[in-house]
Amino acid sequence: MGYSDLILFPIFLFLTNLYFKRQRNKISEPLLAKYHIQGYWIKVISCIAFTVYSGYLSPGDSIGLYQKEGVNIYHLILHDSANLRWLWEPGKNFDVSLAADPWNKGYFPAEANYMVIRAVAMISFFTFGSYAANNLIFACLAFAGIWKLFLFFYKQKPQLHYSFAIAIIYFPTLVFWSSGVMKEPICIAALAYITYCTYSLFCEKRRPVRNGLWIVISAYVLAVVKVYILISYLPFFVLFIILKNVEGIKSGLLRYIVGPIFIAGCLYGFTVVMDNYQEELGFYAVEDLAESIQHLNENFIARDGSETAESNFELGAQFDGTSDGLVKIAPYAVFTTFYRPFIWESKKVSSLLASLEGMALLFFTLLIFCKTGIVRLFKYIFTDPLVLYCFMFSILFATFIGASTLNFGTLVRYKIPCLPFYVIFLILLYEKVKERAARKKLMLAATAPETEFQLTPAIPSQA
C-alpha cells in the first residue's frame, strides 16, 4: 500500500458510484432505491475499514497471498506477454519459481486459491495493482450479489423489507468480510446470483437465456472456490423452487400428486450426482465427509506453534471421525458457528465484534424459541417452504463449518454464507408469532360478549 492507493481509490470510487447510480435509475420503487444507495455506501465504508485492517492491523491471506501473487502475475505479464498463459492455465501448472513469496508456493496447486489470484491479476490491468482499488472492486462484486439476494427475499415478503435489509445489507460480519480481496466476496456473489436467477427463471419465467447463463457461471465459480457451499445449498433451494411451483397449481389433488414426485426426483438427482462425482468432489464427498472433517480438526490442532494458534478453540465435544460422531457433535457445531466466540474468548478486535454480534443473535434466538414453543416451531418450519429452506441450509452449513473450523479468525469468515439465511429464518418465525398473536386478539374480540347500554326513559312524575 502506498500513495498510489490514495490516488486510485477515489478514481475507482467515482467510477463504481457512477455504475451503481445508473443501475439505481432503473429501480422504479423509491424504497428499493433508498436501500440500494445505503447498501453501496455501507460497502464503501466497510471496504475502507477492511483495507486498513488487513493492510496494517492484521495482515493475512488477502494482502500476503492473493494481492501479492496476483499483482506479481500482472507484472510478469507486463514484462513478458508469454506469461499471459497464467491467466487461463490451472494453478497446478503454475511455475512456483516465479512466485513473489516462497512461502506461498504451496497455495498455487489449489484451484480455489489460484482463482482469486488470477482475478486479482486481471483486475490489476485496470487498477495498476492498487490494493485499495482491488478491494473496492471485490467489495462491489459482493454488493451486486448481496443486492440480488435482498431482492429475492423482498419478492417473497415485501412487508418485511426492513428486517431483510438488517439481515443482508446491514449485517456487520457479512458486510465486513465480503469487502476485500478474498474468497468470501466471490462466494457471496455467486450464491446470490444462483438464488436470484434460478427463482427468476423457474418461478417468474423471465429471461431464460440470461438467467441460465448466470446460473451456470455462478455454479462453476462456487464449485471451484468453495464447493461445499454448493453441496449444502442446492438441495434445499431446489426443494424451495419445487414447492413454490407446486403452490401455483390450483388443483389440490394435483398438488399432492406432483409435489412428492418432484421432491423424489430432486433427491434422486442429488444422490446420483453425489455418487457419480466422488472424485471431483474429493475432500467434500459424502462418503469421506466425516474423515475430511477429522483431517481438518487435526490440521488446526497441529497449528499450536503458529501465529494463529491463539485463536484456536475446542468445540466442547470430541469428534471420533465417524458419521454418527458428526451427528452427535452437530448441536455443538451449530451453536459454535452462530454464537461463538464469547466475549471472554475474543483476543482480537475482529473476534470481539463477532462475539457481540453472536451474543445479540443468541438472545434473539432464545426470544423467538420461547415465544413459538417446540411443537409450533416445527410446525412453522415444515409448513412454510421459505422457512424450511432457510432453516435447513443454515443448519447444515453451520454444522459443517462449526465441526471443521477450530479457529475463531477463520470461523468468522467461513460462516458468513449462512448468516443471512439464519437471521431471516428467525425473522420469519418472529413474523409468524406476531401474526398468531394478532389472530388470537381478533378471535377474542369477536367472541367477547357485547355490553349493551339501554337508556330507560325517565317516567314523568305525576303531580
N, C-alpha and C positions, 0 to 999 in steps of 0.2 A: 504494500500500500504506500502511496506517495502523493505528490502534488497532482499527478495525472488523474487520480480518483476525484480530487476536488474540482477538477475542470470538466471531466467527462460525465460524472454523475448528474449534475444539473442539466446537461445536454440531453441525456437519455431520460431524465425525469420529464423534461419538456415533451420529448417525442412519445413516451408512453402515455403521458397525460392526454396528449392530442389524440392518440389512437383510441383510448378508452372514452374520451369525450365524444368521438364520432360514434362509437358503439352505444353510448348512452343516449344519443339523439334518436336512436331507433326505438327506444323504450317509450311506449305511449303512456304508461301509468306513472304519475308523479311519485307515488310511494316507492315503486321499484327503482326509479331514478335516484331517489334520495339514498336508498340502501347501497346502490351501485357506487355513488361518489364517496360515501362514507367508507365503504369497503376498500376502495382504491387507496385513499389517503391513509387509512389504518395500515394497509400493506406497505406503503412507502415508509411510514414511521417505523414499522416493525423491521423493514429491510435495513434502515439506518442503524437501528439498535443491534440487529444481528451482525452487521458489518463491524461495528465497534467491538461487540462481544467476541466474535470469532477471530477478529484481526488482532486484538490487543489483550483482552481479558482471559480468554480461554481458547487458544489456537488448537484446531483439531483437523479432522479429515477435510473439512471444507476448504481451508486455505493451504494445508500441508500436503494434501493428496490431489484432490480434484482440480483446484485452481492452479497449483504449481505444475502439475503434469499436463494439464490441458493447455496452459499458456506455453509450456515447453514444446508441445507438438505444434502449436501455432508458429512459434519461432523457427522450428525445424523446417516447416513448410515454406516459410518466407526465405529461408536460407537455401533450400533445395526443393524444387517442385516435385521431385520424385517421392518426397515424403507425404504427398497427398494421399498415398495408399493407406496411411494410418487412420484416415477418416472413415474408411469402409471395411478394412480388414478386421477380423476378430481380435480381441485383446490378447489371446493366447499366442498370436503370431507376432506381437509387437517385440521389437528388438530392445530388450530391457537394458542393454548397454547405453541406450540413448536416454534413459530415464533421468530426470533432473535431480532426483534424490535416490541414492542406492537403497535406502530403507523402504522405498515404495515398490520395488521390483516384484514383490510377492503379490501385489494387488492387481497387476495387469491381466493375469490369466482369467480372473473372474469377470465375465462379460458385464455383470451388473455394475461393477466399478468402472470398467472401461467405457460404458455408455455415457456416464456422467463426464468422464474425462474428455471423450470425443465431443460431447455437447459444448463443453467449455471451449475447446479448441475452435469449433465452428463459430461460436458466438464472438470469440476474440477477434475475428476478422472485422467485426463492426465496432467492438468496444476497445480495440487495441490492447486487450489483455487486462483492462482495468478491473480489479476485484470488486469494487463498489458497483460498477456498472453491470458486471456479470451477475452479482447478487440481485440487482434490480430486475434484470431480465428473468431470472429464475422465479423471483417473487411475483412478477406479473403473470408468468405462466401458471403459477399456483392460484393466483387470484382469478384468472379466467376460468379455471376449473371450479374453484370454490363458488363462484357466481352461478355456474351451471347447476351445481348441487343445491344451492339455495333456491333456484328457480324450480327445480324438480319438486322439492318439498312444498314450495309455495303453491304449485299447481294442485297438490293433494289437499291442502287445507289452508286457503288464503287467509283465513281469520287468525291464524297463528303466526303471521309474518314476523312479529317482533320476537317471539320465542325462537323461531327458526334462525333469525338473524343472530341472536345470542349464541346459539349452538354452533353456527357455521361461520358467520362473518366476524363476530367479536370475540370468539373463544380464544383466550390468550395462548395456550400451548399450541393449538393448531395454527394460529396466525404467526407466531414467532418462529417455530421450527420448519415452516414452509416458506421462509423468506430469504433464502440464500442458496449458494452453490452446494447442494446436497441431493440425495436421492429422494427425500421426502416431497419437495415441490413437484417433481416429475410424477411420483406415485399418486399424490392427491389429485393432480390434474387429470391423469389417465383414468383413475377410479371415477371421478366426477363426470368425465365425458362419456364413459361407458354407461353410467347411470342415466344421464340426461338423454343421450342419443338413442339408447335402447328403448326407453319409455316413449320418446317421440316417434320412433319407428313402429313399434308393435302396439302401442296403445292409442296414440294420436294419428297414426298412419301418415306421417309427414316426412317429406324429403327422403325417400328411401335410399337414393344413391349417396347423398351427402352424409346422412346419419350412419349408413352401413360402412362407409369408408372410415369415419371417425371411430366407430366401434372396433374395426379391425386394427387400426393404427394404435389405439389406446390399449387394446388387449395385448398386442405384441409388445409394446413398451413395458407394460406391467409384468408380462410373463418373463421378460429379460431382467428387469430391475429387481422386482420382488414378487416372485410367482406365488408365494404363499398368500398374498393378499387376494389374488385372483381365485385361488382354490377355495378360500374360506368365504369369498363374497358371492361368486356367481350362483351357487345352488340356491341360496335364499333370495337373491334378487330375481332370478328366473322364476322361482316359485311365486314371488310377488306379482310379476308380469302375468303369469298364468292366471292367478286368482283375480287379478284386476280385469282381465279379459272375460273370465267366466262370469264376473259380476254383471257384465254388459249383456249377457244372454237373458232374454225376457222369460223364456220358459223355465220354470223351476225344475221340472223333471229333466230337461236337457242339461241344466247346470249340474245336477247331481250325477249325470252320466259322463259328461265331457270333462268336468273338473278332475275327478280321480284318474281318468285316462291320461290327461295332460301331465298331471303330477307324477304318475307312474313312469311315463315316457321320459320326463325330466330326470328322475332318479336313475333310470336305466342308462340314459345317455351319459350322465355324470360318472356312473360306475364303469362304463365302457372306456371312457377317456382315462380314468384313473388306472384301469387295468392295463390298457394298451400303451400307455406312455410313461411307464415306470422309469425307463432310462432317462427320458427328457426331464421328468420331474426330479429325478435323482434324490437329493437331500430331503425333498419335501414329499416324496412318495408316501402314500398312506401306510403301506406295509412297513416302511422304515421310519415312520414319523417318531415313534417313541424312542428308537435308537438315536435318531438325529437330535432330539431334544436332550437326551443324556449326553451326547457328544458336545453340544453347546454348553451345557452346565459344566462339564469338565474343563472346557476352554476358559470359562470365566473364573473357575477356581484356580486354574493354573496361572492366572494373572496376578497373583498375590504380590509379586515383586515389581509390578509395573506401576506406572503413574496413575492408572485408572483404578487401582485396587482399593483406594479409599472409598470409592463409590459402590463397591461390590456389596451385596447383601445376601441374606439367607431367606428362602421362600417361606419357611415356617413348617415345612413338611418334606420328608425325604422322598425323592423320586427313584424308583427301582429300575427304571428303564423299560417297563412293560406298558402295554396299552391299558391294563387295569390300573396300574400305578398312575397313569396320566389322568384317568377318570377321578381317582382319589384325591389328587392334588389340584384338580380343576377349581374348586372353590377358593383355595389359597391363591392360585394364579390369577383368577378374575379379580379378587379383592386387591391384590398387589398392583395389577395393571391400572385399575381405576382410582385407587385411593392412596397408594404409596408413591413417594416416600412420605413418612410422617415428618412433622416439623423437627423432632429431635434426631431424625435420620439424615437431615439435609446438611450437607457440608459445602455446598456451592450456592451462588445466587440463583442459578437456573433451577436447581432442585428445590430451593426454598420456595420459589414462586409456584413450582409444581405441587409442592406439599400444601400450600394454601388453597390452591385450586382443588386438589384432591379432597381436602377437608370439607370444603363447601359442597362438593359433589356427593360426599358421603352423607352429610346432613340432609341434602335434598332427596337422596335415595331413601333414607330412613323415613323421612316425612311422607313420601309417596307410598312406600310399602305399608306404613302404619295406617294410612287412610284407605288403601284398597283392601288389605287383608289377603291372605294366601289364596283362598278359593277364587275371589273376584279377580285377583292378579292374573291367574292362569286363564280365567275366562276372557279377560281383556286381550291377553296375548294371542289366544288361539281363535278368536272371533274377528279380529281385525288384521287384514293382510299387511298393512303398513307397520303396525306394532310388531307383528310376528317377524317380519323381515328385519327390522332394526334390531330387535332383541337377539335373534339367532345369530346374525352376523357379528354383532358387537361382543357377544358372549364367547362364541367360538374363537374369534380373533384374539380376544383378551386372554383366553385360556392358553393359546399357543405362545403369545408374547410373554405373558407372566411366567410361564413354565420354562421358557428358553432363554430369558434375558435377566441375568442376575447382576445387573449393573444399572444403577439409577440414571446415570448420564445417558446410557443407551436406551433404557426403558422409556424415558420421557419423549424421545424422538420416535421410537418404533410404534408407540401406541396411538399416535395421532390419527391414523386412518379410521379407527373405530370410535374415537371420542365423540364426534358429532352425532353418530348414529345412536350411541348410548344415551347421550343427553336428549336427543329427540325422542327416544323411547320413553324416557322419564316424563318429558313434556306431554306426550300423547296420553300417558297414564293419568297425569295430573288433570288434563282436559276432560278425560272421561270421569274422573272423580267429581269435577265441578258440574259436569252435565248431569250426573246421577243425583247430586245434591239439589240441583235446580229442579229436576223432575219430581224428586221427593217433596220439595217445597210446594210445587204446583198441585201435587196429589193431595197433600194435607189441606191446602187452601180450598180445593174442590170438594173435599169430603167433610170439611168443618161445618157444623150446623150454623145456619144464618140466624142472627138475632134480629127479631122484628120489633120495632118500636111502634106501637099503636097509640095514637093520641085519642084519649077519651074526651069527647066534647063536654064542656062544663054544663051541669044541669042548672038552669036558671032558678034562682031562689024565688019562692012564692011569697009574696007579701002577705 
